[in-house]
Amino acid sequence: MSAAKPIPFLDLKAQQARIAADLRSRIDAVLAHCQFVLGPEVVELEQKLASFCGAKHCVSVSSGTDALQIAMMAEGIGRGDAVFLPAFTYTATAEVPLVLGATPVFVDVDPSTFQIDIAHLEARILQVKHKGELRPRAIVGVDLFGQPADWPAIIDIATRHGLFTLDDCAQSFGAHLHGKPLGTQADATATSFFPSKPLGGYGDGGALFTESDERAALYRSLRTHGEGTTRYEVLRTGMNGRLDTLQAAILLSKLTVFQEELDARARIAAIYSQRLGNAVTVPTLVPDSVAAWAIYAILLPDAAARDRMQAGLKAAGVPSAIYYPRPLHLQPAYAGAHDGARLPVSEDLATRIMALPLHPDLTDHDVARICDAVLANAA
Ligand SMILES: *Cc1c(COP(=O)(O)O)cnc(C)c1O
């Protein structure tokens, strides 16, 4: 068994082979026209992404992190502002408010779906209001691991408290909630094209979606140094946050197989859940949703069981990963900003969560091998 070739956690080579001819011609077109910044592929990609998720506007940017930053800059979020976000997420979600001088207020997550805990979100907003030191300004809901957060509930809280809503959809572009693709749930939606995301480019990239004409115009200005109607009119402090034309060309090629890939991810996730559900805790599906399955995370009983599982899988040539080994409120970088609240669910998940490989190029044989290895190593 150990003689078998290790399965890749992520297989970008296999995908490249599937789209090789189209990819080449897309790249060659850019090399021919040389409009490397804001070339025609950028416009085409924005139109196709907007129609893919049913959003009025798509503004492509240089990364998912920059998408979050531009969205918050457009609202004027800064010093004295509280930005509510889950503690169990990737670091970028919390980094951005701090870069802008605002304060992240960490919220715990639901123990079964791992999405932001709605009751705790409201409790944290009331706490901040009661303390009176920070101004509640925004909620960043994260669609974690490919599943949607509970957007109707988040919007309801945001409306009652007058807060801006930003959907950090970096892991979940392509997912649906209540029959609608993510991209139009919040006031603005940010996504990422980092290579390992469901729609990944060959480098950094990201996009913002919004229904608001004013916000879209601001995002376009902010991604190009705050420019006005002419290039040398500077209206506001912005950044260099554009998506490269080459990256847009690559994403256009990847977009031609994106739905197929989402379907393949969903098929593999269903096999995992069906085969492994009695041996380990498999993901709880968010009701009335379709996941993008960026990450398939299982729960083990405790840290020791997780260590044993990871070691056993490794010996069988099956890689695994831990998202996330430490919740953000316990990261040294955020200690100074955190008010000290305990977030027991996030803290517990970090000790016993583990991700199995899930990408569209896993073969049925790979999937069977992964399931066999998990079952063999489950206590
Ligand atoms: C990947 C990720 C980001 C950041 O995206 P980049 O394109 O890497 O900057 C932000 N939030 C979440 C939840 C992510 O997973």
The ligand as a Gaussian input file, in Angstrom:
#p B3LYP/6-31G(d) Opt

LIG

0 1
 C       -7.747000      33.307000       0.550000
 C       -8.600000      34.120000       1.448000
 C       -8.524000      35.529000       1.474000
 C       -7.449000      36.295000       0.775000
 O       -7.379000      36.132000      -0.585000
 P       -5.972000      36.434000      -1.327000
 O       -6.370000      36.429000      -2.771000
 O       -5.040000      35.356000      -0.967000
 O       -5.523000      37.767000      -0.889000
 C       -9.412000      36.221000       2.272000
 N      -10.328000      35.581000       3.010000
 C      -10.438000      34.234000       3.031000
 C      -11.483000      33.597000       3.869000
 C       -9.565000      33.465000       2.258000
 O       -9.653000      32.133000       2.294000

